[in-house]
């Protein structure tokens, strides 16, 4: 995972494009054969490093997944009871931070996403 510092030029663009007061962002590369088990993110880095007073309500925190590479057979991204496949680079999924999610790459190439909280 590669994290973007808050003063990185792309952070202003992301905050404006998604109409966000605060944002925490990382680029995630999943190699072939890797599985990330079903989980819920706790968002500690976002809450403690980005929000000045650490006060964020449940309805104020969202996750965005921006696919940076086109889907390839064997790749899947799961949120709650839904599985996502056949995405195109640039497509974005938005979901509440407390949703269970998982991912697997049973394909031949890396799968790259941008994760925005």
C-alpha positions in Angstrom: 0.0 0.0 0.0 1.2 3.5 -0.8 -0.4 6.3 1.2 -0.8 9.9 0.0 0.3 12.7 2.3 -2.4 15.3 3.0 -0.5 18.0 1.2 -0.1 15.9 -2.0 -1.6 17.8 -4.9 -4.0 15.0 -5.8 -5.6 15.2 -2.3 -7.1 18.6 -3.1 -8.4 17.3 -6.4 -10.0 14.3 -4.7 -11.6 16.3 -1.9 -13.1 18.7 -4.4 -14.2 16.1 -6.9 -16.0 14.0 -4.3 -17.1 17.0 -2.2 -15.2 15.8 0.9 -14.2 17.8 3.9 -11.5 15.3 4.8 -9.9 12.4 2.9 -7.4 9.6 3.5 -6.2 7.8 0.4 -4.0 4.9 -0.5 -3.1 3.0 -3.6 -3.4 -0.8 -3.2 -1.9 -3.4 -5.5 -3.1 -6.9 -5.2 -0.9 -9.5 -6.9 -2.2 -12.8 -8.4 -2.9 -15.4 -5.7 -3.6 -12.9 -2.9 -6.9 -13.0 -1.0 -8.0 -10.4 1.6 -10.4 -12.0 4.0 -13.8 -10.5 4.7 -13.3 -7.7 7.2 -14.4 -4.2 8.3 -12.0 -1.3 8.2 -11.6 0.5 11.5 -10.3 3.7 9.8 -8.0 4.6 12.6 -5.5 6.4 10.4 -8.3 8.5 8.9 -9.9 9.4 12.3 -6.7 10.1 14.2 -4.4 11.5 11.5 -6.8 13.5 9.3 -9.8 14.7 11.3 -8.6 17.4 13.6 -10.7 16.5 16.6 -11.2 12.8 15.8 -14.9 13.3 15.9 -16.6 11.5 12.9 -20.2 10.2 13.0 -21.2 7.0 11.3 -23.1 8.8 8.6 -20.2 11.1 7.7 -17.6 8.4 6.8 -17.7 6.6 3.5 -15.3 4.4 1.5 -14.6 4.8 -2.2 -12.9 2.2 -4.3 -11.6 3.5 -7.7 -10.4 0.7 -10.0 -7.2 1.7 -11.6 -6.9 -1.3 -13.9 -9.5 -3.0 -16.0 -11.1 -6.2 -14.6 -9.5 -9.5 -15.6 -10.9 -13.0 -15.2 -10.3 -14.3 -11.6 -10.5 -10.9 -9.9 -13.4 -10.1 -7.6 -14.2 -7.3 -5.1 -17.0 -8.1 -2.5 -19.0 -5.7 -0.4 -21.7 -7.0 1.9 -23.6 -9.7 -0.1 -22.5 -8.4 -3.5 -19.6 -9.3 -5.7 -18.2 -6.9 -8.3 -16.5 -8.0 -11.5 -16.1 -6.8 -15.0 -15.2 -3.2 -14.0 -13.3 -0.8 -16.1 -10.4 1.4 -15.0 -11.9 4.6 -13.5 -15.1 3.0 -12.2 -15.9 3.9 -8.6 -17.8 2.1 -5.8 -19.0 4.1 -2.8 -20.1 2.2 0.4 -20.5 2.9 4.1 -17.3 2.4 6.1 -18.8 -0.3 8.3 -19.7 -2.7 5.4 -17.9 -6.0 5.3 -15.7 -6.3 2.2 -13.1 -8.7 0.8 -11.1 -9.2 -2.4 -9.4 -11.9 -4.3 -7.1 -12.0 -7.3 -7.1 -15.4 -8.9 -6.0 -13.9 -12.2 -2.7 -13.5 -13.9 -2.0 -9.8 -13.4 -1.9 -7.3 -10.5 -5.2 -5.5 -9.6 -4.8 -1.9 -8.6 -7.2 0.3 -6.7 -7.4 3.6 -5.0 -9.0 3.5 -1.6 -10.5 6.8 -0.3 -11.9 7.2 3.1 
